[in-house]
Amino acid sequence: MKKLTFALIIACTLISCVSQAQTEKKENTVTEAIMGRRSIRKYQDKAVEKEKLQQIAEAGINAPNAMNAQGWAVRIAQNKELISGIRGTHGGTALIFVAGRNAVDCGLMGQNMMLTAYDLGLGTVIMTGPLGGIKGNADIMKKLELPEGMELQFVIEVGYPDEQPDAKPRKMDVIKFLE
Ligand SMILES: Cc1cc2nc3c(=O)[nH]c(=O)nc-3n(C[C@H](O)[C@H](O)[C@H](O)COP(=O)(O)O)c2cc1C
């Protein structure tokens, strides 16, 4: 009987520890993603599932945006040839193009997308470097079918990561509390 009681106490303690750990993990998901996300520039040759790209895009359009005008457009390419033909990409198996009228709105959308991708086990890198090449390529621009007045702001390469870069040090003295 003593042994049974002891076993029950141990089991309950374990269950309580696991459940507490799960609660803590859930509570810290956003902060963990913000601090854990890094730009990924080396990818596995493994296609990203369309459902995950849809989920990432939906997280993007849920970003705050000025006057809820939602003046943005998201295009997703999975065609290997198209992606590898864009200079500055790194072998990711999907590329998200973000265009819009308001750069702040688009930036918020971009971070939502990257954090969701991270949450789904995917790597990303946001880039403006390839924009010149894209804008100069009439075929790609035609495929994008961007609405009138919307400027291509950046692209986000997505894929299964094949590297785990360390965080680049941040300059802490940019943060100041007012007296
Ligand atoms: C507006 C913008 C443009 C960027 N353009 C490029 C780019 O063209 N190519 C690239 O490899 N990374 C690009 N990056 C990624 C940055 O280099 C990266 O975010 C920065 O070095 C910090 O590293 P981390 O993302 O791992 O924290 C860009 C980031 C931003 C926000």
The ligand as a Gaussian input file, in Angstrom:
#p B3LYP/6-31G(d) Opt

LIG

0 1
 C       14.540000      45.661000     -45.229000
 C       15.479000      44.492000     -45.162000
 C       16.195000      44.118000     -46.271000
 C       17.023000      42.982000     -46.240000
 N       17.634000      42.570000     -47.399000
 C       18.381000      41.459000     -47.394000
 C       18.943000      40.967000     -48.616000
 O       18.756000      41.529000     -49.680000
 N       19.656000      39.818000     -48.552000
 C       19.863000      39.136000     -47.390000
 O       20.518000      38.109000     -47.409000
 N       19.333000      39.574000     -46.210000
 C       18.600000      40.715000     -46.188000
 N       18.021000      41.159000     -45.005000
 C       18.213000      40.399000     -43.765000
 C       19.169000      41.131000     -42.792000
 O       20.488000      41.031000     -43.281000
 C       19.051000      40.479000     -41.405000
 O       17.731000      40.612000     -40.942000
 C       20.008000      41.132000     -40.391000
 O       21.347000      40.873000     -40.726000
 C       19.772000      40.636000     -38.949000
 O       19.920000      39.227000     -38.884000
 P       18.747000      38.293000     -38.361000
 O       17.583000      38.450000     -39.324000
 O       19.292000      36.904000     -38.399000
 O       18.367000      38.723000     -36.997000
 C       17.200000      42.269000     -45.030000
 C       16.462000      42.666000     -43.898000
 C       15.605000      43.739000     -43.961000
 C       14.786000      44.113000     -42.741000

